[in-house]
């Protein structure tokens, strides 16, 4: 198996709506992995894997709240590409809202299918009781998504009508 180039960026997309014409609340979960080129070895080179959680508490949309470079400033500062040994987690038991932390190789390898979709931050409104978001808020979000989708379909339908009218 060919190993990725040093610092090569690999992404895995969980879900992404493809509607480009109407404003939709985009659910985009992306995990970026950075690799170093190392020769094959009996034991894993990786001792720990660093994670930055930009997803939790963020609601980026293509038009109203697009992802900007400034949203990544904390990650860039934590990543320390020039001195990876100087990395320090922002998350701890005393700082439970920190977005930057590491997990040991053995801890990740023990996860079901080595799943790297780890979370440690709670969304706003989620309590320790596991009840999650208020059902009325979920219903409102679904209604907004459906209304936005309907507006997109109406715009698409109008565009198709224009195409039909211009055909010979």
C-alpha positions as CSV (number, residue, x, y, z in Angstrom):
1,X,0.0,0.0,0.0
2,X,1.4,3.4,-1.0
3,X,1.8,5.9,1.8
4,X,0.7,9.5,1.3
5,X,3.2,12.2,0.7
6,X,4.4,14.2,3.7
7,X,1.8,16.6,5.0
8,X,-0.6,15.4,2.3
9,X,-4.2,16.4,3.0
10,X,-6.8,13.6,2.8
11,X,-10.5,14.3,3.5
12,X,-13.5,12.1,4.2
13,X,-16.9,13.6,3.7
14,X,-19.7,12.4,5.8
15,X,-22.5,14.3,4.0
16,X,-22.9,17.3,1.8
17,X,-26.1,18.6,0.1
18,X,-25.5,19.5,-3.5
19,X,-28.1,22.3,-3.8
20,X,-26.1,25.3,-4.9
21,X,-28.9,27.7,-5.9
22,X,-30.8,28.0,-2.6
23,X,-29.4,28.8,0.8
24,X,-29.5,25.6,2.8
25,X,-28.1,24.7,6.2
26,X,-25.1,22.6,5.1
27,X,-24.1,19.6,7.1
28,X,-20.5,19.1,6.3
29,X,-18.4,16.8,8.4
30,X,-14.9,16.5,7.2
31,X,-12.0,14.8,8.8
32,X,-8.6,16.0,7.6
33,X,-5.6,13.7,8.1
34,X,-2.0,14.8,7.8
35,X,0.6,12.1,7.2
36,X,4.4,11.9,7.2
37,X,6.1,9.6,4.8
38,X,7.8,6.8,6.9
39,X,9.2,3.4,6.0
40,X,7.1,0.4,6.9
41,X,7.7,-0.9,10.4
42,X,6.6,-3.8,12.6
43,X,5.3,-1.3,15.2
44,X,3.2,1.7,14.4
45,X,5.1,5.0,14.0
46,X,2.1,6.8,15.4
47,X,2.0,7.3,19.1
48,X,-0.8,9.8,19.3
49,X,-3.2,11.5,16.9
50,X,-4.2,15.1,17.4
51,X,-7.8,16.3,16.7
52,X,-9.3,19.7,16.4
53,X,-13.1,19.9,16.6
54,X,-14.4,22.8,14.5
55,X,-17.8,21.1,14.0
56,X,-19.3,21.4,17.5
57,X,-21.1,24.7,18.0
58,X,-20.4,25.8,14.4
59,X,-23.1,26.4,11.8
60,X,-21.4,27.3,8.5
61,X,-23.6,28.1,5.6
62,X,-22.6,28.9,2.0
63,X,-24.1,32.4,2.0
64,X,-24.9,33.7,5.5
65,X,-22.0,32.2,7.4
66,X,-19.3,30.8,5.1
67,X,-16.2,29.2,6.5
68,X,-13.4,31.8,6.4
69,X,-9.7,31.6,7.1
70,X,-10.2,33.3,10.5
71,X,-12.2,30.3,11.6
72,X,-9.1,28.2,11.3
73,X,-6.7,30.5,13.1
74,X,-6.9,28.6,16.4
75,X,-6.3,25.3,14.6
76,X,-3.2,26.7,12.8
77,X,-1.8,28.0,16.1
78,X,-2.4,24.7,17.8
79,X,-1.1,22.6,14.9
80,X,2.5,24.0,15.2
81,X,3.7,22.6,11.8
82,X,7.2,23.8,12.5
83,X,7.5,22.3,16.0
84,X,5.1,19.5,16.5
85,X,6.8,18.5,19.8
86,X,5.5,21.8,21.2
87,X,1.8,20.9,20.7
88,X,-0.3,21.4,23.8
89,X,-4.0,20.4,24.1
90,X,-6.5,23.1,24.7
91,X,-8.9,20.5,26.1
92,X,-8.5,19.0,29.6
93,X,-10.8,18.0,32.5
94,X,-10.3,21.6,33.8
95,X,-10.9,23.1,30.3
96,X,-13.7,20.9,28.9
97,X,-14.5,23.3,26.0
98,X,-11.0,23.1,24.4
99,X,-11.2,22.1,20.7
100,X,-7.6,20.6,20.4
101,X,-6.6,17.3,22.0
102,X,-4.9,14.1,21.3
103,X,-5.7,10.4,21.6
104,X,-3.2,7.6,22.0
105,X,-2.7,5.2,19.1
106,X,-3.9,2.2,21.3
107,X,-7.0,4.1,22.4
108,X,-8.0,4.8,18.8
109,X,-7.1,1.3,17.5
110,X,-9.4,-0.2,20.2
111,X,-12.4,1.8,18.8
112,X,-15.0,-0.1,16.7
113,X,-13.3,-0.4,13.2
114,X,-10.7,2.2,14.3
115,X,-13.3,4.9,13.8
116,X,-11.7,8.3,13.9
117,X,-15.0,10.2,14.2
118,X,-14.4,11.2,17.8
119,X,-16.3,13.8,19.7
120,X,-15.7,15.2,23.2
121,X,-17.5,18.6,23.1
122,X,-21.3,18.9,23.6
123,X,-23.4,21.0,21.4
124,X,-24.9,24.1,23.0
125,X,-28.2,23.0,24.7
126,X,-27.1,19.4,25.2
127,X,-27.0,18.6,28.9
128,X,-25.3,15.8,30.7
129,X,-28.6,13.9,30.8
130,X,-28.2,13.0,27.1
131,X,-31.5,14.6,26.3
132,X,-30.0,16.7,23.5
133,X,-31.6,19.6,21.8
134,X,-35.2,20.6,22.5
135,X,-37.6,18.8,20.1
136,X,-39.2,22.1,19.1
137,X,-35.8,23.4,18.0
138,X,-35.2,20.3,15.9
139,X,-38.7,20.6,14.4
140,X,-38.0,24.3,13.5
141,X,-34.7,23.4,11.9
142,X,-36.3,20.7,9.8
143,X,-39.1,23.1,8.7
144,X,-36.4,25.7,7.7
145,X,-34.5,23.0,5.8
146,X,-37.6,21.8,4.0
147,X,-38.7,25.4,3.2
148,X,-35.3,26.2,1.8
149,X,-35.3,23.0,-0.3
150,X,-38.7,23.9,-1.7
151,X,-37.5,27.4,-2.6
152,X,-34.6,25.7,-4.4
153,X,-36.9,23.4,-6.3
154,X,-39.1,26.3,-7.3
155,X,-36.0,28.2,-8.6
156,X,-35.0,25.0,-10.5
157,X,-38.5,24.6,-11.9
158,X,-38.4,28.3,-13.1
159,X,-35.0,27.7,-14.7
160,X,-36.3,24.6,-16.5
161,X,-39.3,26.5,-17.8
162,X,-36.9,29.1,-19.3
163,X,-35.0,26.3,-21.0
164,X,-38.2,24.8,-22.5
165,X,-39.2,28.2,-23.8
166,X,-35.9,28.8,-25.6
167,X,-35.9,25.4,-27.3
168,X,-36.8,25.5,-31.1
